[in-house]
Amino acid sequence: MVLHLLMVRRGVNIFKIVILAGTFALAFAFAGNDLVNFVGVPLAAWESWQQFTASGMAADAFTMEGLRKAVQTPTFYLLLSGLIMVLTLWFSKKAHRVVQTSINLSSSTRGDQEQFGSSLPGRLIVRAGLSANKTLHQILPNSLFTALESRMQPVEQVKGAPVLPFDQVRAAINLVVSSILIASATSLKLPLSTTYVTFMVAMGSSFADGAWNRESAVYRISGVLAVISGWFLTAMCAFSACALVTWALFEGGSVVAVLFMLVAVVSLVRSNFFGKKKEESSFDIVADNTDKDSIRANIGASVDESIDTAVRLMREGLTAFQAEDEKVLNRCKNEAVNLFEDISRSRGSYYRMALRGGGDDLDNEARHIYYRIFNGMKELSHELRSVLGMSANHIANRHRPYSGALGDNLEQMLGILEDAARHFRAYAAGEGSRAELSAYADHCSSRISKIQIELLQRIDTEGLSMRSSDLYLNYLQFARAFINRFTIVALLERDLNDACRRNAARKEEETAAASAQA
């Protein structure tokens, strides 16, 4: 009590001390449980081997009574095991994803895209909660709810400051309660999952803190249910797999044991060292900075990647379609799906920009341009995903590709797109005028319209089915949308670049004038 009063008098933040102490307490609680689980099995195997070699008995006559006694573990093995666990937690991407899932489901931030979708059980729980809340409001006086709400007012977010998933109060509760539960259960020799305990404590504190509102509750609850069901499903799978492995070892003996060891080693090496690595993408840029210069750089990198990827996927996809290469076509379709998801996620950054706010009029205009550009690219990537999906289904159903003049016209369409991509990038960089770009876009649209007219004239002579005709028209529709949307994107990007250059030049002039007066 005296120490607390002294800290309050000197303005010391007690929560920082509790969080620091709670971090150490949780680390020791994890070590007391997970470290034993990690190192216990190999050390027991090593002790068994030592006892067997010292006994001099035959393998079928030797028993394991020696393991009933307490085994003294060398300190070196404990230190080595702890070091391996620390390095794994620090460098493992899988461990980072587990932590990120907990943070996403317990975050107090609002409006961002949720990690999990909605589910029927989640909807039912939310509806039941809203009905119970409505009933309580009818029974209890409003003054009680007003008093409760007054105790739950969140801290006002400072404009421009980074948005944290939760405050120091919740951080202290998560650390202290989790460490107490884990340490208590470990001392009572109760089996438990430290990750499960920590996760559920975080979910409980976020629910009590009001982090789940009507906009996010169904997604958060669905996520929690998915994680919990995943744990139960994993337990059942482990139970069944253990039974099968035990039966196989009894039936197959040493040969099966060696085979399982090889499979385990290969699986571990493959999943940790040769797994699929996601390539870095400009769409993964997090909008931490919401000023005009940062937005301008983000737009420039993202537009270039979007236009290059769209043209490449259309060329590779159409080439695979004509060659009836289903494998390559499906790969292009999957890449188009990933492109759409990446652009959709980046488009959502406009909301975080609006929450942070700040800046001058040009900063606000840059955020508006950001939204318009990414919205256009999102719509185009949606059309690309759709047309490549239709192409994959066309080949999967063994319909014939296009030949003759129709195939040549599609190749001409690809040339139009590739040439247009160069013109759009050149205009955004400062070459040409608005009138020239508009005239060039009209010229490209006219060429696409001629290809469409020729298709309509050849439907009868070429013997095209309605499915083939619709797919061909979808190719042309994508090309027309490519021209229209990236024309607007180029115009907006050029306007932002010119505005930023004028603003920088004006500031340089003001600085020079101020220096001259001084």
N, C-alpha and C positions, 0 to 999 in steps of 0.2 A: 504494500500500500504506500509506504513512504517513498519507495523508488518510483512508483507510478506518479505520485504527486510531484516529485522532483522533475521528472521528464515532462509532465504537462506544464509545469511552471517555466521550464527552459524551452518550451516549444518543440520538443522532440516528437516526431510522428511515431506513435506506439505501434501502428500497423506495420511499419517497415521492420521493426524489431521482431514482431510476431511472425511476419512472413519469412524473415531470415532464419529464425529458430525453427519454424515449421518446415522449411526446406530441409534443414539438417535432420529433423525428426523423421520426416518422410523418407529421406535417403537411408537412414539407419533401419527404419521399418521394412523398406524394400530389401535391404541387404540381409536382414534377418530371415526373410522369407524366400525371396527370389534367388539369393546367392546360394542358399542351401539346396534349392531345387535344381539350380544350374550345375553345381559341383558335386552334389550328393551321389548321383548315379555313377559317374566315372570314378570317384574315390572309393565307393563301395566295391566296384568291379576290381579296382587295383588292390584293395585290401583282401578281397577274396582270392585273387591270384597269389598274393604273398603268402596267405595262410595255406593255400594248396601246395605251393612249391616247398614250404617249410615242413609240411606234414609227411611228404614222401609217400602218400597213399595213392591208390589208383583213382582215376576220375570218377568211376561209378561207385566207389566206396566212400568217397569224401563227402561230408555233410557241412552245412553252413552254420553250425551252432556258434562259431566264433563271432558272427556278426550280431549276435544278441547283445554282446557287451558294448559299452561305449567305446568309440574309436576316436583317438586323438588325431585331429587333422593338422598337418604341418602348416605353420603360418604362411610359408612361401606359397603354398597352393591357394590359400584364401586370397592373398594379395594378388596373385596372378589372375585368379578368376574375377576378382573385383575390377582389375584393370581391363580385362576383356569386356566385361559388361559396360564399363564406362565408355570405352572406345566404340562399342556397338551402338549404344544410345546416342553417341555424338555424331557418328558418321552414317548410320543406317537410315536410308530413305523410308523404309517400311515403318521404323519406329517413329519417324517424324510424321508420317501419315496417320498413325494411330493417335498421336497427340493432337494433330490438327482436327481430326474428327471430333474429339472431345471438346475442343475449343469452339468449333463451328456450332455444335449442338447446344452449348451453354452460353454463347455470346449474347451480349445485350444489344449489339448493333442491329439496326433495323433496315429493312429494304433490300439488302443484298440477296443475291441468288442463293437459295438454300442448297446444301449438299445432297439432301435426300428429297424424294418426291413424296406426295401424299399417298396414304393407303386407307383402305376401308376401316381397319381397326382404329387408326389414328383419327379418322373423321368421327367415328362413333364415340370415342373418348372425349373429343372436343365438344360434340353436341351434348353429351351427358354433363360435362362440366358447365357449359353455358346454361343448361336447364337448371342445374343445381344452384348456380349463381343467381338466376332469375328468381328461384323459389326463396333463397335466403334474403334477397332484397325485399321481397314481399312480407317476410316475417319479421326481420330485424329492423330497427330504426335507421334512418339515413345518417343520423349523427354518428353512429358507430362506424359506418363505412367512410365517412368524411374524416374521422379521426385516424382510421387505419391508413387511408391514402396520404394523409399529411406526414406519416412516418415513412413513407416509401417514395419520397420525391427524389429523383435521380440528380446527381451533380450536373450543373449546367456545363455543356460541352463548349470549350473555347474554340472560336473559329480559327481554322488553320492548324489546330493541334491534332496529333495522330489519335485515331479512334481506337480505344482499347476494348477488348472483348468483355472485360469485367473489371470492377474496381478493387481497391486494396482490402475492403471488408470481406468480399467474397473470396479473394485469394487466400486470406488468412484462415477463413473457415474451411476451405477445401483442403489446405495443407494440414491443419491441426486435426480435424475430424478424421481424415483419411489415415494419418499416422497413428492415431489412437486406436482405430478399429483394426488396422493391420497388426500393430504390435500386440494388442490384446489377444486377437485370434491366434497369432503365432505362439504366444506364451502358453495358451491353452491347448496347443498342438492341434488346432482345427485347420483342416485344409481349406484354402481360399485362394481366389485369384486377386492379386493386388491391383491389376488393371481394372478388373470389374468393380472392386470397392472404390477405387479412385474415381472411376467414370460415374458411378451412381451417386457418389457424394457431390460431384460437380453438377449432375443433373438436378439433384434435390435442391442445392443452393441456388441454381439458376431459376428454378421454378418458384422458390420462395422469394427470390429477389424481383420477380415480375419480369424476367427476361423473355418469357414466352407470352406474347400477346396474340390477339386474334389473327394478325397477319402472318405469324410464324408458328403458332402452336401446333397446327396439324402436321407441318413438316418436321418440327423438332420431335414430337411424340412418335411419328412414324419412324424417324431415325433411331430413336431410343429402342423402339420395339424391334427394329431390324438388327441392331447391335445385340440385344438380349437374345433374340431368336437365333442369331448367328452363333452365339456362345453355346446354346443348347444343342444346335445342330452339329457344331464341332465336337461336342462331347459325345453325341450318339455316333458320329462317324469314327471317332477315336475308339470308342467301345467296340464297334463292329470290326474295324480294321485290326484291332488288337486280337480279337478272336480268330480272324482269318490268318493273321501272321503266326499266331501260336499253333494253330492247326497245321499250317504249312511246315513249320519247323519240326513238329513231331513227325510228320509224314516224310519230309524230305531230308531231314538231318543236316549234316554239315554243308552239303552242296547248296541247299536252299538258304542257309544262314549266310554263306559267302555271297550268294546272289543278292540277298536283301541288303547286305552291307554295301555292295557295289552300287545298287540302286539308290541307297540313301546318300552316298557320297556324291554320285552324279547329280542327284536332285539338288543337294545343297550348293554345289559348285555352280550349277546351271542357273539357279534362282538368284544367287548372290553376285555372280561375276559375269554371267552371259545373258542376263535377262534383257528384255527390250527396254532400251533407254529412250525416253521421250526427247526429241530434238528441241533445242531452244528455239523459241518463236518470238517474233516481235509482238505478237498478240498477248504474250505472257507478261508484258510490262505492267506493273501495278501502278495505278495513278496516284502515287504518293504525293507528287507535286502537281498542283492544279493551276500553275501560272501559264501564261500564253506560250512561253518558250518551250516548256516541257511538253505541253499539249501539241505544239507544232512538231517537235521532234518525234513524238509518239505517232502522230498522224502520218508523217513522212515515211517512217519505217513500215508501218502497218499497211498503208496503201500500196507501197511497192511490193510487199510480200503477197498481199491479196490479189493484185492484178497478175503477178507472175504465176502464182499458184493456180488461179482460175484458168489462165491460158494453157498452162502446162497440163493440167488435168483434162481439159477439154481435148487437147491434141492427143494425149496418150489414150484417153478413153475412146475417142472416135477411131483412132488407129486400131486399138484392140477390138472395137466393135466390127470394123470392116474385115479384120483378120479372124473374127469369131474366137478371140482369145478370152475366154470367160474368166480365167484367173486374174489377168491384168485388169480387166474391166471391173471386177469386184474390188480389187485393190484401189483403183481410182475412185470408185464409189465410196469406199470407207474413208479415204483421204478427204473427199468432199464433205462427208459427215463431220469429220474432225475439224475441217476448216469452218464449217457453219457454227459448230460449238465454240471454237476459239473466238470467232468474231462476236458471237452472241455474248460470251462472257466479258469480252473487252467493251462491248457497247454498254453493258451495265455499269461501267465506271462513271458514266455521266451522273448517276445518282450520288455516288460518294463525292464527286466534285461539287454537286449542289449542296450537300450537307456541310462540306468544309467552307464553301463560299470564299469571301475575301477577294482582294485584288481590285483592279480598276475596270473600266468599261470594256477594254480590249480583252482582259482575262475572261469576262463574262461572255463576250462574243466568241472567243476561242472555244469555250465549253459548248456553246450552241453549235458551232461548226463541227466540233468533235461528234456530237450526237448525230447530226445530219449525215456526216460522212460514214460513220459506222453503221447507221441505220440502212443506208443505201448498200453498203457492202454486205450487210446481213441478208437483205432481200435477194441480192444477186447470188450469194452462196447457197441460199435456199433453192433457187432455181437450178443451180448447177447440181446440187445434190439430187434434185428431182429428176432431171434429164438423164443423169448417169444411172440412177436407179431404174428408170424405164429402159435404158439401153441394156443393163444387166439382165432384166427380166426378159427382154426381147431375145437375147442370145440364149438364155437358159431355156426358153420355150422352143428353141431351135428354129426361130423365124429367120428368113434370109436377110443378109445385109443389103446395102445399096451398091449398084454397079453402074457402069456407063457414065452418062452425063450427070446423073444424080450424085454419084460418088465424087465426080470431079468438082461439082458445085460445093459439096461439103468441104473439100480440100480448099477451095477458093474462100469459103467462109472462115476457115482457120487462118488463112493468110490475112483476111480483113481484121480479125481479132488481134493477131500479132502486130500488125502495122499500127492499129489503133492504140495498143498498149504503149508503143514507143511514142506516139504523138501525145498521149495523155501525160506521160512522165515528163516529156520535154516542155509542155505547156506549164505544168506545175512548177518546173524549175525556172521559168521566166521567159521561155522562148515563145514567140508568136503573140497574136492578139486574140481577144475574146471573139471577135467576128470571124477570124480565120478558124478557130477551133469549132465554132458553131457551124460554119460552112463544111468543114471536114466531117463532122458528125452527121450532117444531113446527107453528104455524099455516101458515107458508109451505110446509112439506113436505106438509101436508094438502091445500092448494090444488093443488100439483103432482100429488099422487096422484089427485085428482078429474079433472084433465085427462087423466091416463094412463088412468083407468078409462073415460072418455068415448071415448078413442081406440079402446080394445079393443072397445067397443060399436059403433063406426062402421066398423070395418074392412070388414065385409061390405057395408053400405049405401053406403059411399063408393067401394067397388071398389079399395081400396088394395092394391098389391103388397107382397110381403114386404120388398123394398128400401125402399119408401117408409115402411112401418111401422117398420122398424128405424131409419131415419134420424130419424123423429119421436120414437121412444123414446130415441134418443141425445141429442136436444135436451133432453128432460125429465130424462134422467140427468145431463146437465151442469148443469141448473138445480138439481137436488137436491144434487149435489156442491158447487155454488157456495154453497148455503145451509149445508151441513154444515161445509165446510172454513173458510169465512170466519167462521162462528160461533166455531169454535175459535181462529182467528186473532185475532178481536176479544177473546175472553176472555184469551188470553195477552198481547196488547198492553196491555189494561187492567190486568192483574196487574202487568206490568212498570212501567207508568206509576205505579200506586199505590205500589209498593215504592220506586221512585226518589223519589217525593214524600215518603214517610215518612222515607226515609234523609236527604234534604236537610233536612227539618224537625228531625230529631233532631240533625244536625250544627249547625244554627243555635241550637238550645237549648243544646247543649254549649258553643258559642262564647260565647253570652250569659252562661251561668253562669260560665265562666272569666273573662269580663270583669268580672262583678259581684264575684267574689272578689278580683280584682286591685285 
